[in-house]
Amino acid sequence: MASPYDPRMSRLDKRAVLVALQERVERDLAALTSSQEATQKGATHEEARPESDKDTRAIESSYLARGLAKRVGELQSARSLLANLALPAFGPADAIALSALVTTKDEDEKTERIFLAPAGGGLRLVVRGVTVGIVTPEAPLGEALVGRRAGDDVELETPQGQRVLTVVAIE
């Protein structure tokens, strides 16, 4: 019996996915760091001093700078986690774990590539012409996938209703 899995999708190198994810985190970190520094300077600039007791521009800028600083810290942590991520090979009988590149299909036979990463969840990257969704083990989909094997069905409750995905391959 022929496999419903498209072999053209199997040659996506997960190292290329990791590199693309690291590059995206670096770009986001650089942009956010720049924004955070500019916002912080604006919050402490002499022109930001309140003109009256109802003038809250400086306070609002400091809140924004604090939020941006927190996000910069999160991205720095993500960069570190991704730099230390091992990429073991997964065989056909192995269970899904961190760093697995998983191929799933849904009820409509639509396939999806998912990379299980410690950071960057929610991103969608195009790597060598293939769209890859980044999922963390803490996300509902990641939690549902961890420990599953090729051929397993995964039931997932979504806002649109229940979805059933079949694990087609694990790399």
N, C-alpha and C positions, 0 to 999 in steps of 0.2 A: 504494500500500500504506500502510495506517495505521501510524503509529509506535506502538510499545509504551509509549512514554514518556507519562506522565500530565501533561498541560499544567498541571493545578492545582498541581503541585509546582514548576513552573518559575518561579513568581513570588516565590520567597523571595529577599529582598534580602540579598546577602552583607554589606552594611554593617550590617544588623541582626544578623547572625550575629557579626560582629566586635565590635559593641557589647556583645552578650550575653556574649561570651567575656571582654572587658575587664572588665565588671562582675563576672563570676565570679572572675576573678583578683584584683580589688580586694577583694572580700568575703573570699576565702581569705587574702589578705595581711593584712588587718586582724585577722582572727581569730588567725592564726598569730603575728603580731607581739605581740598581747596575751598569748598563751600563752607565748611565748618570754620576754617581759619578766617575767611572773609566775614562771616557772620559774627564771629567772636570779636574781631577788630571793630566792626560796626557797633556792636553792643557797648564797647568800652570807649568809643571815640567821644571826644568832648562835645561834638554836635548832637550826640544821642542823649545828652543830659535832659531831664524832664523840664519842660517850660512851665508846667503847672502840676498840681497834685493829681490831676486826671490824665496826664501824659504818661502812657505806659509803654512807649516804643522801646526804651532800653530794657525793660523787664521782659517784654515779648521777645526781643532779640536774644537776650541771655537764655531764655527757655529754649528757643530754637537752636542756639549754639550748643546747649547742653544735650539736646536730643540728637543733634548731628554728631557730637562727640561720642555718644553712646553707640550710634550706628557705626562710626569709624572703628570703635573698639570691637564690635561684633565682626566686622569685615577683617580686621587684623587677626582675630581668633580663627575665622574661616580660612584665611590664608595659611595659617600655621597648621590647622587640621589637614588641609589638602596637601600641603608640602610633605606631610608625614604619612600620607595614605599609601599603604601597600596595595599592590594590584596582583593578587594571586590569580592563577588560572582556575576556572571552575569547569568541572567535567559534567557530563550529562546527568550523573546521579547526585551531584552535589546540591546542597541546600543553598538558597539565596541568603547572602550575607553582605556586609558592607563591601563596597567596590564591585559588586556584581553588575554586569550589563545584562539586563533582562529584556527579552522580547515577549510581549503578550499579544493576544488577540481577543477581541470582544465578540459578542453574539453576531455582529454583522461582518465578521472576518477581518475587521480593520486591525492591522498590527501597529504596535507602538513600541518604541525603544525607551527603556528607563534605566538610568544609572543611579545606583544606590550610593549616596555620598554623605559624609558627615556634615556637610554645609552646602549652601547654595540651593536648597530646596525651593521648588516653584519656578526655577529658571527653565527655559526651553532654549537649547542651543542647536545650531545647525553645524554638524561636523561631517565634513566630506560629503555634503549633500544630503545627509540623513538628520532628521530632527530627533533630538534626544531630550527627554524630560528628566530633570534632576529631582530626585526624591530623597528625603532623609528618612532614616528608620523611625523617627518620631512621628512622621506624617501618617495619616490614616492609610494611604496606599502603601507606604514603606512598611508600616507595622503589619499590614495584611500580607505583604510579600515575604518578609523575613521568615526563613525556615521552610518555605515552599520549594518544591522541586519541579523540573520540567514535566508537563502533563497535568499538574495540579490546577484545579479551578480555585479562583479567589473571588469571594463575594465581598462587595464593597458598597456601603450605603453612601449615596451622594445626594445633594440637594435635588437632583432630577430623578431620584429613585435608586433602586438597587441595580448595580452593575455586576456582571460576572465576567471575569477575565480568565483566560487560560494561559498559563505559563508555557510558552512555546520553546524557549531556549534560555540558557544561562551561560554567560561567558565571564 
